[in-house]
Amino acid sequence: MSSRQAVRIIAVVIAVLLAVVIGLGAGIVTAALGATALVAVGTGGGAFIAIATLGMIIVTYLLPPVQVPAPAAPPPPPQSQGTTASS
């Protein structure tokens, strides 16, 4: 594994963990303000999805994937020089 790939993996893990913490915090704050459990869970989930998506966009922008060159096309089959006999 290259060091660039390791850095990408660590950046993704950090972004997801940050999204989990913010989502959990949003759910706790919403519940503490008197919302029902369903609303608090929905708020926490929405915050998680929003922050995780933003984190993935930022990780992709800062560490773009390595561009692998496309494989070369196979050479065309050789042309036959002789003609076939027709009956």
C-alpha positions as CSV (number, residue, x, y, z in Angstrom):
1,M,0.0,0.0,0.0
2,S,1.4,3.4,-1.0
3,S,1.6,6.2,1.5
4,R,-0.8,8.2,-0.6
5,Q,-3.4,5.5,-0.3
6,A,-2.8,5.3,3.4
7,V,-3.3,9.0,3.8
8,R,-6.6,8.7,1.8
9,I,-7.9,5.9,4.1
10,I,-7.0,7.9,7.2
11,A,-8.7,11.0,5.8
12,V,-11.9,9.0,5.1
13,V,-11.9,7.5,8.6
14,I,-11.4,10.9,10.2
15,A,-14.2,12.4,8.1
16,V,-16.6,9.6,9.1
17,L,-15.7,9.8,12.8
18,L,-16.2,13.5,12.8
19,A,-19.6,13.0,11.2
20,V,-20.5,10.5,13.8
21,V,-19.5,12.9,16.7
22,I,-21.4,15.8,15.1
23,G,-24.5,13.6,14.4
24,L,-24.5,12.3,18.0
25,G,-24.1,15.8,19.3
26,A,-27.0,17.1,17.2
27,G,-29.2,14.2,18.4
28,I,-28.4,14.8,22.0
29,V,-28.9,18.6,21.8
30,T,-32.2,18.1,20.0
31,A,-33.4,15.6,22.6
32,A,-32.3,17.9,25.4
33,L,-34.3,20.7,23.9
34,G,-37.4,18.6,24.4
35,A,-38.0,16.9,21.0
36,T,-39.3,13.4,20.7
37,A,-36.9,10.5,20.3
38,L,-37.9,10.1,16.6
39,V,-37.2,13.7,15.8
40,A,-33.9,13.6,17.7
41,V,-32.7,10.5,15.9
42,G,-33.8,12.0,12.6
43,T,-31.9,15.2,13.3
44,G,-28.8,13.2,14.3
45,G,-29.0,11.1,11.2
46,G,-29.5,14.1,9.0
47,A,-26.5,15.8,10.5
48,F,-24.4,12.6,10.1
49,I,-25.3,12.3,6.4
50,A,-24.7,16.0,5.7
51,I,-21.3,16.1,7.4
52,A,-20.1,12.7,6.0
53,T,-21.0,13.9,2.5
54,L,-19.3,17.2,2.9
55,G,-16.2,15.3,4.4
56,M,-16.1,13.0,1.4
57,I,-16.3,15.9,-1.0
58,I,-13.4,17.6,0.8
59,V,-11.3,14.5,0.9
60,T,-11.8,13.9,-2.8
61,Y,-10.9,17.5,-3.6
62,L,-7.8,17.5,-1.5
63,L,-6.6,14.0,-2.3
64,P,-7.9,13.1,-5.8
65,P,-7.8,9.5,-6.9
66,V,-4.7,8.4,-8.9
67,Q,-5.5,8.3,-12.6
68,V,-4.6,4.9,-14.0
69,P,-3.9,5.0,-17.7
70,A,-6.3,3.0,-19.8
71,P,-4.9,-0.3,-21.3
72,A,-3.8,-0.1,-24.9
73,A,-6.1,-1.4,-27.5
74,P,-5.1,-4.8,-28.9
75,P,-3.5,-4.7,-32.3
76,P,-5.9,-5.4,-35.2
77,P,-5.8,-9.0,-36.7
78,P,-3.4,-9.4,-39.6
79,Q,-5.0,-9.0,-43.0
80,S,-4.8,-12.2,-45.1
81,Q,-3.1,-11.6,-48.4
82,G,-4.4,-14.6,-50.2
83,T,-7.8,-15.0,-51.7
84,T,-10.0,-18.0,-50.9
85,A,-11.0,-20.2,-53.8
86,S,-14.6,-20.1,-54.6
87,S,-16.4,-23.0,-56.1
